[in-house]
Each structure stands twice: as structure tokens, then as C-alpha cells.
């Protein structure tokens, strides 16, 4: 048979290398990648298998040792030891209410019985949410991870700790059953108030065993561990109940209960046991304030405060604290319901030296010094007058003291304030007299001339965070604020216009002495020193004859400036020396009207406390800064006094450039006063010295 010769095209293809054919090249690459992937997966599986065998064979570490945490005052003296023991009563899982188990799983770890210690779905979901918000909004820790952290690790926020936590969680899942892990978790978890475990929590909050907890009670308790300081009903009932509703709704979403059951549980009235058997601590309200600052602002876990052996060094002066508590108790001794609050700050540093939040901490833990907002009344007026001085008003600015109906808001609204006791002199008053006598007509004239928003802006610059309504009544202290805000604001005036940030914690150290936090409070000039001094000089008149603070002038043995304030339900005294600014509030929690005697109780507390704290400190005049001019003025005209009108002349301090330059005329002279002018006795130090000596 003749040999067939393939066509030229076939011969050409047959002569090609396989590598020259594209399809074959891609097939070979896919085959290699598949082989490598399979090999990699086999190696990964082998590695995970070996790691699993290793973790299963290893013993879990010993649990961490708890240590007592302590809090010290400014001198290093011990204020209090945070509860070092644990209020814990172990209970088996079968003896815990099923509602507790379901509520805890719903709010803490919905896939607990499905994961291996790590909930990858939750991790992915949290990562997406955090990425969306560009910050850590959600976490993804399982119950097993939380238990591992509580048992074996510290609360430091590092990747190394997180890696160990994950490793221990997987190891626990291998060595323990799910029920064993849940059992340990419910007996380990922290519910606040030095209480650990569901049985102790059930006894503390409701006086019953864990097995008897209702759905409503279980949901509330399940919400507490997220933040005991924030969600405990003993600290904040509103937050606790809102958290309870969230837990109940989450249980509905998980299919654990029906919507009807959730609604009924949310409506159930809960009865809590009072906190009893707690040792009365020194400065208990301050202690709670320090804890809240450490936890909420500095990020220190509450568990670390109670069991981590940390040391908190504070600004408190134990001597000042004792004097504050004694002064409050002395004034309130004749009333069973009357409450009081006191905050004292060193204006030079912003350090809180004393704090009283109520008459009896055991009866009521609500801190009226830091969270109790009440109308400050006329004690708020210096904030307005400071803004007025900056707007060009001066101590010689005059308004007539007569009943007045003021119009504002472009004439759309009216406001008719009353003086105390409906008393009106009919005279033209200057700013010093208006401050000393706490004249309301003058104050409203002032705020309307400079604008209420100007006062709000000044208050915000001075550290007020409470909402302030820019209306004429703001001049009379109609917007509620806290004693801490008032003390801090007056401290700025005492410190020549510089705001030293209010500070309670100086330093926090861990058990090994490592510094966890070091305070670096800011200091900023809010107003020029000359304005602060001029206002201080006028506020000294409050304690002179005719001033609203003259009742306690005999108790004060040093220069002091301040302002009283009264409303139907509140009595205030806020004042300062160069070394100490103090705010005192007296009133009833339920807004009961204070009577005539009770309305004068704040001033004696202020006076006795201030003199007691500074008894070893020599009296000190307020420093006169640059930019202040002192001249004799005629109070009746507000003009510069001269030989024609010296009979009632008064030496007054002004911001330089705002003092009167026009002299009064046609008034009878006073040769003695005129001689004083000639001798140069119009200097401010001479006037201040005389004022102190006469007081």
C-alpha cells in the first residue's frame, strides 16, 4: 500500500511543542495550583490536628490570684480598700433558672452550643460593623473566651492577650463540656457590688435563689455584667430597665420566649433588696466618683478595681473631707429629710479636695455633688457679670431698681422678675451693690443688654456641660446645674481667669507598680486676669454689711469672695479664697420648698468648712494683676469723684481703660476723703487691707 503523506498543515501542527498550545498551558497551571492547594490544605489540616492534640494534652493554667485594690488621698493616706473578697456562692447549672440561661445566651453568645470557642460568624459580623464605623463598635467574644479571660488572663488590651484568650477558649472547649463551661461562667461572672456568680447576685438583688428567678429578674441580671457600674439598678435604674428590655427582645429574636412573654416581663414591677451590710467608707461619695471616672473615662475594668491589686492616688484631702462632712451634719442635724452637697476645689490645680454627695451614704448613694442638677439661683449671676464685664459693662454701670416688665425676642415675649421679698429701692444701682444685694432687676437688665447667648457661651467656656436655656431667667439661675460645675467655674475666677481642669485621680498603678494612668490636667486661660479680679473685688462685698452673705462674715477671718443663691427649693453658697473654691447646696431631693431658716444653711456650711480647712494658712489678699485701675467714684452718679462729691465716695476697681473719666459736679465736698486722695490712699492694696481688717 502506498504510504500516505499528511497534508502540510498537519505536518506543521505535529511538529509543534505542547507548550506552544495555549489551552494545554492553562490546564497544566490549573493542575499545579490544584495540587498545591490540596497539599496546603492537607498540611493545614495536619497542623490543626497536631495543634488540637497538643492543646488537648496540655493542662489549663492556674486561675489568677485576686488582690485588694486601694485608694489614697493627696498625702498618701489610705482612704479605702476596695472589697478584696468575693461574694460568691457556687451553684450547679441544674439549680439555675432556665430563664437565666436563656437570657445570658441570648445577650452574650447566641451560638454558644454551636461553636468551638470562637464564633467566626460573630467575628466577621463585628469586623464589618467596625469597618463601617471606622472604630470598634462591636466585639465578638464568646462566653468561653470571656471565661478564659476571667480565669487565666489580665484585662490588658493587647493582641498577645487576645491570642492567648482564643487559645485557652479552644482548649477549654476540648477538655470541658458545653454545660461545664456555662456552669463555670455563670458562677464566675461579675455582677457589680463585689458580687460574683448568679447565686450571689440573685441573693443580693432579689433575696432569692438563682433557681427561683423570674423571667423579668433573669433578664435584668443578664444585662448587668455588660457594665455593672452603668447597668446596676442600684446606680441607675433607668439604664438597668432599658438593658432589661434589650435582653428580653433579644430572647424573642432567638426564639427563646414569645413577644407576649417579653412584654409581660418588661411590665412586671421588680422589688430590689436594699444594699446593706456595707462598711461605711471614708468619703464614700468621692470613692464612687473616682470609680466612675476610672471605669467610664479611663477604661479601667471594674473587676480590676475590686480584685486587681491596683493603687489609685487621688486629690482628696482627708482633713478637708472630714471638716466638710462635719459641717454638713451640723447644719442638717435638726432635719431628717434635708439634704446637702459640697464640692471643694483648689483653683490653682483643679484638684478636688473634698466632696459630700448627701447626708447619709448608707441611706442613699445618689451623689448630689456630681449628678444632682438643681437651679443655682442668684449664685449663677457672677458667670453673667463676668460676660458683662467683657462686653464693656463696668462696676459703675447703673440700672434703676424698680418693678420692670422686660421685652425680648424682638418684642414677642415679656418677662417680669421680682426682687426677693418684692422689695425695690427705686434707686439707681451700680454693679457692686447689685451683686452684694443680689438684685434681680439689675441682673435681668444686664443679661438683656449683653444677650443671653453671650452668657451661655461664657458658661460653656468655663466648663458647664448642663443645658443652659438662653432666656432672661438664666440671669437668675433658672437652668439646673451641678455643684461640681459651680465650684469649677468659681475656681476659674479665683485663679485669675485660668481654668485648671477638675481632677480627682492623679495616678493609677497596677499591683507590680506599673503606671496605668498618669493625670496631665489641662490649664487654659478663659478670661483676662483683670476681668476676674474686678469681679472678685465686687464679690467681696457679698460678705460685707448689707450683703447677702453678711450673716457669716464674723466667721470669715480672711478675704473671701462669693455669691449666695436661693430658689423656692434650693439654697446655695458658692465662694472662694485664693486657695480654695467651694460650692454648697442645701435642699430636698423631691423639690420640697425650703423655709426661711433652711434657705440660710448653705452659707454657714461654706464658712465653717473654709475656715477649718485654711486654719493654718495665713490670710491672703487676692492678687491684683496688670490691667486694673482703681479710682474713687461717686456711687450716686457712677462718675469720677472729686472735691465736689467726696462724701460717699468709694474706691472701685476697673479694667484699665473702662474707669470713668468724667467727674461728678455740684456735690458737697468731704475734706477728709479729699485728703485721702491727696495722700494717695486710693491704691487697691490699701483698700483691700482695710476691707479685710474691718471684716
C-alpha positions in Angstrom: 0.0 0.0 0.0 1.4 3.4 -0.8 2.4 5.5 2.3 0.1 8.3 2.8 1.7 11.7 3.3 -0.2 14.0 5.6 -1.0 17.5 4.3 1.4 20.3 5.1 -0.9 21.8 7.8 -1.0 18.5 9.7 2.7 18.1 9.5 3.2 21.7 10.8 0.9 21.0 13.8 2.6 17.7 14.6 5.9 19.4 14.8 4.7 21.9 17.4 5.7 21.6 21.2 2.8 21.1 23.6 3.9 24.2 25.4 3.1 26.1 22.3 -0.6 25.2 22.6 -2.4 27.9 25.0 -5.1 25.6 26.2 -2.7 23.0 27.3 -0.6 25.5 29.2 -3.6 26.7 31.2 -4.6 23.1 32.0 -1.1 22.4 33.4 -1.2 25.6 35.5 -4.6 24.7 37.0 -3.4 21.2 37.7 -0.4 22.6 39.6 -2.5 25.1 41.5 -4.9 22.4 42.5 -2.1 20.1 43.6 -0.6 22.9 45.7 -4.0 23.8 47.2 -4.7 20.2 48.1 -1.2 19.9 49.6 -1.6 23.2 51.5 -5.0 22.1 52.9 -3.6 18.8 53.9 -0.7 20.5 55.7 -3.1 23.0 57.3 -5.3 20.1 58.4 -2.4 18.2 59.7 -1.1 21.3 61.6 -4.5 22.0 63.1 -4.8 18.3 64.1 -1.4 18.4 65.8 -2.3 21.7 67.5 -5.6 20.2 68.6 -3.8 17.2 70.1 -1.3 19.5 71.8 -4.0 21.7 73.3 -6.0 18.7 74.4 -2.9 17.2 76.1 -2.0 20.4 77.9 -3.4 21.3 81.3 -5.2 24.6 81.6 -3.2 27.2 83.6 -4.0 28.0 87.3 -6.5 30.8 87.8 -5.3 34.3 88.6 -4.9 35.4 92.2 -7.1 38.3 93.4 -5.6 41.2 95.3 -7.0 44.1 97.3 -7.1 47.4 95.5 -6.6 50.6 97.5 -7.3 54.3 97.1 -5.2 57.0 98.7 -5.6 60.7 99.4 -3.3 63.6 98.3 -0.9 62.9 101.2 -0.7 59.2 100.5 -3.0 58.2 103.4 -5.4 55.3 102.8 -8.9 56.3 102.0 -10.4 52.9 101.4 -9.6 49.4 100.4 -11.9 48.1 97.6 -13.6 44.9 98.5 -10.9 42.2 98.2 -13.0 39.2 98.9 -15.7 37.7 96.6 -19.3 37.5 97.5 -19.7 34.2 95.7 -21.9 31.1 96.2 -21.4 28.2 93.8 -24.5 26.6 92.3 -24.9 23.8 89.8 -26.3 24.6 86.4 -29.4 22.5 87.1 -30.1 24.8 90.0 -30.2 27.9 87.9 -33.4 29.2 86.5 -33.7 28.3 82.7 -34.6 32.0 82.2 -31.2 33.0 83.4 -29.5 30.5 81.0 -31.6 31.6 78.0 -31.2 35.3 78.8 -27.4 35.0 79.2 -27.0 33.0 76.0 -29.2 35.5 74.1 -27.3 38.6 75.1 -23.8 37.2 75.4 -23.4 34.3 73.0 -26.3 33.1 70.8 -24.3 30.4 69.1 -22.7 29.0 72.2 -23.7 25.4 71.6 -22.6 25.5 68.0 -19.0 27.0 68.0 -15.7 25.6 69.2 -14.9 28.6 71.5 -14.7 31.1 68.6 -17.8 32.3 66.8 -16.4 33.0 63.4 -19.8 34.4 62.2 -19.8 36.9 65.0 -16.2 37.8 64.3 -17.0 38.5 60.7 -20.1 40.5 61.6 -18.3 42.6 64.2 -15.5 43.2 61.7 -17.9 44.5 59.1 -19.7 46.8 61.6 -16.4 48.1 63.0 -15.1 48.7 59.4 -18.3 50.5 58.5 -17.9 52.8 61.6 -14.1 53.0 61.3 -13.9 52.2 65.0 -14.5 49.3 67.4 -18.3 49.4 67.8 -18.9 45.7 68.3 -16.9 42.9 70.0 -17.1 39.2 69.2 -16.0 37.5 72.4 -17.8 34.2 73.2 -18.8 33.0 76.6 -15.9 30.6 76.5 -13.5 33.4 75.7 -14.9 35.6 78.5 -14.4 32.8 80.9 -10.9 32.1 79.8 -10.0 35.8 80.2 -11.6 36.0 83.7 -9.9 32.8 84.9 -6.5 33.0 83.4 -5.6 36.4 82.0 -5.4 40.1 82.8 -7.6 42.7 81.2 -4.9 44.4 79.2 -5.9 45.3 75.7 -3.2 43.7 73.6 -3.1 41.3 70.6 -1.0 38.9 72.7 -3.7 38.7 75.4 -6.4 38.2 72.7 -4.4 35.4 71.1 -3.9 33.6 74.5 -7.6 34.1 75.2 -8.6 32.4 72.0 -6.1 29.5 72.6 -7.4 28.9 76.1 -11.0 29.1 74.8 -10.4 26.4 72.2 -8.5 24.3 74.8 -11.4 24.6 77.3 -13.9 23.5 74.6 -11.8 20.4 74.0 -11.5 19.5 77.7 -14.8 20.6 79.1 -18.4 20.0 78.0 -20.6 23.0 77.0 -22.6 22.7 80.2 -19.5 22.6 82.3 -18.3 25.8 80.6 -21.6 27.5 81.1 -21.7 26.3 84.7 -18.3 27.9 85.4 -19.3 31.1 83.5 -22.5 31.7 85.5 -20.6 31.1 88.7 -17.7 33.4 87.7 -19.3 36.4 86.0 -19.2 39.7 87.8 -22.5 41.5 88.7 -21.0 44.5 90.5 -21.0 45.4 94.2 -18.2 42.8 94.8 -20.6 40.1 93.8 -19.7 37.2 91.6 -21.9 34.4 90.3 -25.6 34.2 89.6 -26.5 32.7 93.0 -24.9 35.6 95.0 -26.4 38.1 92.5 -29.9 36.6 93.0 -29.5 36.9 96.7 -28.1 40.5 96.6 -30.6 42.0 94.2 -33.8 40.0 94.9 -33.2 38.0 98.1 -33.9 34.6 96.4 -32.1 31.6 95.0 -30.9 31.5 91.4 -33.4 28.7 90.6 -36.3 30.9 91.6 -35.6 33.9 89.4 -38.4 35.0 87.2 -38.1 35.9 83.5 -38.1 39.7 84.4 -35.5 39.2 87.1 -33.3 37.0 84.9 -33.4 39.4 82.0 -32.3 42.3 84.3 -29.5 40.3 85.8 -28.3 39.1 82.4 -27.9 42.7 81.4 -25.8 43.8 84.4 -22.4 42.2 83.5 -22.0 44.3 80.4 -21.2 47.2 82.7 -22.2 46.8 86.4 -21.4 50.4 87.1 -23.8 51.5 84.3 -26.5 48.9 84.4 -26.9 48.1 88.1 -30.3 49.2 89.3 -28.6 50.5 92.5 -26.7 53.0 90.4 -29.0 53.8 87.5 -32.5 52.3 87.4 -33.3 53.7 84.0 -30.3 52.2 82.4 -30.9 48.9 84.1 -34.5 48.7 82.8 -33.6 49.7 79.3 -31.0 47.0 79.3 -33.6 44.5 80.5 -35.8 45.3 77.6 -33.0 44.8 75.2 -32.3 41.3 76.7 -36.0 40.4 76.5 -36.3 41.4 72.9 -33.1 39.5 72.0 -34.6 36.4 73.6 -37.6 36.9 71.4 -35.4 37.1 68.3 -33.6 33.9 69.3 -36.9 32.1 69.7 -36.4 31.5 73.5 -39.6 33.3 74.5 -42.6 34.8 72.8 -43.2 38.5 72.3 -46.2 38.4 74.7 -43.9 36.9 77.4 -41.3 39.6 76.8 -43.9 42.4 77.1 -45.3 40.9 80.3 -41.9 40.6 81.8 -41.0 44.2 80.9 -44.2 45.4 82.6 -43.5 43.4 85.8 -42.6 45.5 88.8 -39.3 44.5 90.3 -38.6 44.7 94.0 -34.9 45.1 94.9 -33.3 44.5 98.3 -31.5 47.5 99.8 -27.7 47.4 99.9 -27.0 46.5 103.5 -24.1 45.3 105.5 -21.6 47.5 103.7 -18.8 49.1 105.8 -19.1 52.9 105.9 -16.1 54.1 104.0 -14.3 57.4 104.3 -15.6 59.8 101.6 -18.0 57.3 100.1 -19.4 59.7 97.5 -15.9 60.7 96.4 -14.9 57.0 96.3 -17.9 56.3 94.0 -17.0 59.3 91.8 -13.4 58.0 91.5 -14.6 54.6 90.5 -16.9 56.1 87.8 -14.1 58.2 86.4 -11.7 55.3 86.4 -14.2 53.0 84.6 -16.1 55.3 82.3 -13.4 57.8 81.4 -10.1 55.9 81.8 -11.3 52.5 80.8 -10.3 50.6 83.9 -12.4 47.4 84.2 -14.5 47.2 87.4 -13.2 43.7 88.1 -9.7 45.2 88.2 -10.7 47.7 90.8 -12.1 45.1 93.1 -9.6 42.3 92.6 -6.6 43.5 90.6 -4.5 45.0 93.5 -4.3 48.4 91.8 -3.5 51.6 93.7 -5.4 54.8 93.0 -3.8 58.0 94.1 -6.4 60.8 94.3 -6.5 64.6 95.0 -8.7 64.3 98.1 -7.6 65.9 101.4 -8.8 63.7 104.2 -8.7 66.6 106.7 -10.8 68.7 104.4 -13.2 65.8 103.8 -13.7 65.3 107.5 -14.4 69.0 108.0 -16.9 69.0 105.1 -18.8 66.1 106.5 -18.9 67.6 110.0 -20.1 71.0 108.7 -22.9 69.3 106.7 -24.0 67.1 109.6 -24.0 70.1 112.0 -26.4 72.1 109.8 -28.7 69.3 108.9 -28.9 67.8 112.4 -32.4 69.3 113.0 -34.0 67.9 109.8 -34.4 64.3 108.8 -35.1 64.9 105.1 -33.0 67.9 104.2 -30.0 67.1 102.0 -26.8 68.9 101.2 -23.9 68.6 98.8 -20.4 70.2 98.9 -17.5 70.3 96.4 -14.2 72.0 97.1 -11.5 72.6 94.5 -8.0 74.0 94.6 -8.4 76.7 91.9 -4.6 76.6 91.2 -4.5 72.9 90.2 -8.1 71.9 89.7 -7.7 69.2 92.3 -10.9 68.2 94.1 -10.1 68.4 97.8 -13.4 67.4 99.4 -16.8 66.0 98.2 -20.0 65.4 100.1 -22.9 64.0 98.0 -25.5 63.7 100.7 -26.2 63.5 104.4 -26.0 59.7 104.7 -24.4 57.3 102.1 -25.9 54.2 103.7 -29.4 55.5 103.2 -28.9 56.9 99.7 -26.0 56.6 97.3 -27.1 59.3 94.9 -24.2 61.8 94.5 -25.8 65.2 94.5 -22.4 66.9 94.2 -21.7 65.5 90.7 -25.0 64.4 89.2 -27.7 66.3 91.2 -28.7 69.1 88.9 -30.5 71.9 90.7 -31.3 75.6 89.9 -28.4 77.7 91.2 -30.5 80.8 91.7 -28.5 84.0 92.1 -25.3 82.1 92.7 -25.1 81.9 88.9 -25.1 85.7 88.5 -21.3 86.0 88.6 -21.0 84.0 85.4 -23.2 86.6 83.7 -21.4 89.5 85.2 -18.1 88.2 84.0 -19.5 88.1 80.5 -20.9 91.6 81.0 -17.5 93.0 82.0 -16.0 91.5 78.8 -18.8 93.2 76.9 -17.9 96.6 78.2 -20.1 97.0 81.3 -18.3 98.2 84.4 -18.8 98.3 88.2 -20.2 101.8 87.6 -22.9 100.7 85.2 -26.2 101.7 86.7 -29.8 100.4 86.3 -32.8 101.7 88.3 -34.3 99.3 90.8 -38.0 99.5 90.1 -40.6 96.8 89.1 -40.0 96.2 85.4 -41.6 94.2 82.6 -38.9 93.3 80.1 -39.5 92.5 76.5 -37.2 90.2 74.5 -37.2 88.0 71.4 -37.9 91.1 69.2 -40.7 92.2 71.4 -42.6 88.9 71.1 -42.1 87.9 74.7 -42.1 89.6 78.1 -40.5 88.7 81.4 -41.3 90.4 84.8 -38.8 89.3 87.5 -39.3 90.0 91.2 -36.7 91.0 93.8 -36.5 88.9 96.9 -39.5 89.8 99.1 -40.8 92.1 96.3 -38.6 94.9 97.7 -37.5 97.7 95.3 -35.4 100.7 96.4 -36.3 102.9 93.4 -32.6 103.9 93.3 -30.1 103.7 90.6 -27.8 100.7 91.5 -24.3 100.0 90.3 -22.9 96.5 89.7 -21.2 96.2 93.1 -24.4 96.9 95.0 -26.4 94.7 92.7 -24.1 91.8 93.4 -24.0 92.4 97.2 -27.7 92.7 97.5 -28.5 90.1 94.8 -30.8 92.4 92.9 -32.8 90.6 90.2 -33.9 93.7 88.3 -30.3 94.7 87.7 -29.4 91.2 86.7 -32.1 91.0 84.0 -31.2 94.4 82.7 -27.7 93.1 82.3 -28.4 89.9 80.5 -30.7 91.6 78.0 -28.1 94.2 77.3 -25.4 91.7 76.5 -27.6 88.9 75.2 -28.5 85.6 76.9 -26.4 83.6 74.4 -23.4 85.6 75.5 -23.9 84.2 79.0 -24.4 80.6 77.7 -21.2 80.9 75.7 -19.3 82.1 78.7 -20.6 79.3 80.9 -19.6 76.7 78.3 -16.1 78.2 78.2 -16.0 77.8 82.0 -16.8 74.1 81.8 -20.6 73.9 82.2 -22.0 70.9 80.4 -25.5 71.1 81.7 -28.0 72.5 79.2 -28.5 76.3 79.6 -31.5 78.0 78.2 -30.6 81.4 76.6 -33.5 83.3 78.1 -33.7 86.3 80.5 -34.4 83.9 83.5 -30.9 82.4 83.0 -29.6 85.5 84.8 -31.4 84.3 87.9 -30.1 80.8 87.7 -33.2 79.1 86.2 -31.2 76.4 84.4 -30.2 73.4 86.7 -26.5 72.7 87.1 -24.4 70.6 89.5 -22.3 71.8 92.5 -19.2 70.4 90.8 -19.9 72.7 87.8 -20.4 75.7 90.1 -17.2 75.1 92.1 -15.2 74.6 89.0 -16.5 77.8 87.4 -15.8 79.9 90.5 -12.3 78.4 90.7 -11.6 80.0 87.4 -12.4 83.4 88.8 -10.3 82.7 91.8 -7.4 81.6 89.6 -7.3 84.9 87.6 -9.2 83.6 84.6 -7.3 80.3 84.2 -9.3 77.1 84.1 -7.5 74.1 85.7 -9.4 71.0 84.6 -11.2 69.5 87.6 -9.2 66.4 88.6 -9.9 63.6 91.1 -7.3 60.9 90.1 -3.6 61.7 89.9 -2.2 58.3 89.2 -3.2 54.6 88.9 -0.7 51.8 89.4 -1.1 48.1 88.9 -0.1 45.5 91.5 3.5 45.5 90.2 3.8 49.3 90.4 3.4 49.8 86.7 1.7 53.2 86.0 -1.6 52.5 84.2 -2.6 56.2 84.2 -1.0 59.5 84.9 -3.0 62.7 85.0 -2.0 65.6 82.9 -4.8 68.1 83.5 -5.1 70.9 81.1 -5.0 74.6 82.0 -6.4 77.2 79.7 -6.9 81.0 80.0 -10.6 81.6 79.8 -10.7 85.3 80.6 -8.1 88.0 81.2 -6.9 88.3 84.8 -8.1 91.9 85.1 -11.7 90.9 84.5 -11.5 88.1 87.0 -10.1 90.5 89.6 -12.6 93.2 89.1 -15.4 90.7 89.6 -13.7 89.2 92.6 -13.3 92.7 94.1 -17.1 93.3 93.8 -18.0 89.8 95.1 -16.1 90.5 98.3 -19.0 92.9 99.1 -21.3 89.9 99.5 -19.8 89.3 102.9 -19.8 92.9 104.0 -22.6 94.8 105.7 -25.7 94.8 103.6 -24.5 91.8 101.5 -26.4 88.6 101.4 -23.5 86.7 103.0 -23.0 89.2 105.9 -24.6 86.6 108.3 -21.4 84.6 108.2 -18.9 87.5 107.9 -18.0 87.1 111.5 -16.9 83.5 110.8 -14.6 84.5 108.0 -11.1 85.7 109.0 -9.7 86.2 105.6 -10.5 87.8 102.3 -13.2 85.8 100.6 -15.5 86.4 97.5 -18.7 84.6 96.7 -22.3 84.6 95.9 -25.4 83.2 97.6 -28.4 81.8 95.7 -31.9 80.8 96.7 -34.9 79.4 94.9 -38.1 78.0 96.4 -36.5 74.6 96.7 -32.7 75.3 96.9 -30.2 77.2 98.9 -26.6 77.8 97.6 -23.4 79.4 98.7 -20.5 79.4 96.2 -17.3 81.2 97.0 -13.6 81.2 97.1 -10.3 82.3 98.6 -7.1 82.3 96.5 -6.5 78.7 97.8 -10.0 77.1 97.8 -13.2 77.3 95.7 -16.3 75.7 97.3 -19.9 75.2 96.2 -22.5 74.2 98.8 -26.1 73.2 98.0 -28.9 72.6 100.5 -32.4 71.3 99.7 -34.8 68.4 99.4 -34.5 65.6 96.9 -38.2 65.8 96.0 -38.2 69.5 95.4 -39.9 70.3 98.7 -39.9 74.0 99.5 -37.1 75.2 101.8 -38.3 77.5 104.6 -36.6 80.8 105.7 -34.3 79.1 108.1 -33.2 76.3 105.7 -32.6 78.8 103.0 -29.7 80.3 105.0 -28.0 76.9 105.9 -25.6 76.8 102.9 -23.6 79.9 104.0 -22.6 78.6 107.5 -21.5 75.3 105.9 -19.3 77.2 103.5 -17.9 79.5 106.1 -17.1 76.8 108.7 -15.6 74.5 106.1 -13.4 77.2 104.5 -12.0 78.5 107.8 -11.5 75.0 109.1 -9.5 73.9 106.1 -7.4 77.0 105.9 -7.0 77.5 109.7 -3.2 77.1 109.4 -2.9 79.2 106.2 -2.3 82.9 106.7 -4.9 85.2 105.2 -4.0 86.2 101.7 -5.3 89.1 99.6 -6.4 88.5 96.1 -3.5 89.4 93.8 -4.1 92.5 91.7 -3.0 91.7 88.1 -1.8 94.2 85.5 -4.6 95.9 83.6 -6.5 97.0 86.7 -7.1 100.7 87.6 -8.6 101.9 90.9 -10.3 105.2 91.3 -12.7 106.9 93.7 -16.2 107.1 92.2 -19.4 108.7 93.3 -21.8 105.8 93.7 -24.9 108.0 93.2 -23.7 109.1 89.7 -21.2 106.5 88.7 -18.8 109.3 87.8 -15.3 110.1 89.0 -15.3 111.5 92.5 -13.6 114.9 93.1 -13.7 117.5 95.8 -17.3 118.4 94.9 -18.7 114.9 95.7 -16.5 113.0 98.1 -18.9 112.5 101.0 -19.9 108.9 99.9 -17.0 108.3 97.5 -15.9 104.7 97.1 -12.7 103.2 95.8 -13.6 101.0 92.9 -11.5 98.7 90.7 -11.9 98.8 86.9 -10.4 97.0 83.9 -7.9 99.6 82.8 -9.5 101.8 80.2 -13.0 101.4 81.4 -12.8 103.6 84.5 -14.9 106.8 84.5 -13.1 109.9 83.3 -15.9 112.5 83.8 -16.1 113.9 87.3 -19.3 114.5 89.2 -20.2 118.1 90.0 -22.4 120.2 92.3 -22.0 117.9 95.3 -20.8 118.8 98.8 -17.1 118.1 99.5 -15.6 116.0 102.2 -12.2 117.3 103.2 -11.1 114.0 104.9 -11.9 112.0 101.8 -10.2 114.6 99.6 -7.1 114.5 101.8 -7.0 110.7 101.3 -6.9 111.3 97.6 -4.0 113.7 98.0 -2.1 111.3 100.2 -2.5 108.6 97.5 -4.5 106.2 99.7 -6.6 105.2 96.7 -4.3 102.3 95.9 -6.1 99.0 95.8 -3.9 97.2 98.3 -4.8 99.8 100.9 -8.5 99.4 100.2 -8.3 95.6 100.3 -6.3 95.7 103.6 -8.8 97.9 105.2 -11.7 95.8 104.0 -10.1 92.7 105.4 -9.3 94.4 108.7 -12.8 95.8 109.1 -14.4 92.3 108.4 
